[in-house]
Amino acid sequence: MNDERRFLITGGVGFIGSHLTERLLHDGQSVTIIDDLSTGAWSNIRHLEHHPRLRVIIASATERDLITMSSITSPAPSESS
């Protein structure tokens, strides 16, 4: 059984979000960060930027196009989950 889960963290480049991201990746999870870099510092995740289970989207979580794009490209949840 695969225990890998996918997490979405808004503000993942900030202090708290970057530490949460690091912990989840260390625990074998996949993480997508959405951050507009308005208050966070890229240096908080620089050591993670090439991690194979990390995806970073530079955008505001309130951008309508981002929400529309995500709902189209995300796979439907399985009924067995």
N, C-alpha and C positions, 0 to 999 in steps of 0.2 A: 504494500500500500504506500502511495506517495503522499507524504505529509506536507509537501510544499504548498504554501498558500501565496496569494498575490495581495499586496497591500498598496493602497494609494495614500500618499502623505502630502497634504497641502502644506506649504511652508517648510518643505523638507531641507532647504538649504540653511534655515535658521538654526539657532543653538539647540533647541529641543528636538526639532525635526531631524536634524543631522545625526544626533545621538540615537534617536529611535531607528533611523534608517540603518545606521551601522550595526545596531543590535540585531535587527531583523535579518540583515544579510548574513551576519555571523551565525545566526540560527538556521540558515539554509532557506530563507524565504525570498521571494521576488518582490521588488519594490519599485513603484513608479512614484516619482516626485513631480508635483506641479508647484512651481514657485516663480514669482515675477521678479525676484531679486531686489525687491524694494527695501527690505530690511535685513535680509540674510546675507551672508558672505560666502562666496564660492569656495573660499579656503576651508570652510567647514566640511566640505565633501570632496575636496580635491583628491584625497587619497583613495576615494571610492569611485571616481569618475569612469574608470575602465572596467568596473566590476561587471561580470556577465549577467548578473540578475538584477541590475539597476538600470532603470530608464529615467531620464530627466527631461521634463518638458518645461521650457522657459515660457511661462504664460501666467495670466491671472486665472484662478479657479472660477472666476465669475464671467469669463469670456464665453459668450454664447456659441461661437464657432467651435471652441474646444469641447464643450459639452455635447454638441451635436455630433462632432467627429467621433468622440469616444463612444457614444451610444450606437453608432453605425459600425465601428470597427471592433467593438468588444464582442466576444462570443457569448451566446446566450447561456445562462446558468443551467447546469445539468439538473434534471429533476431528482436525481439520486443524491445530490449534495444536501 
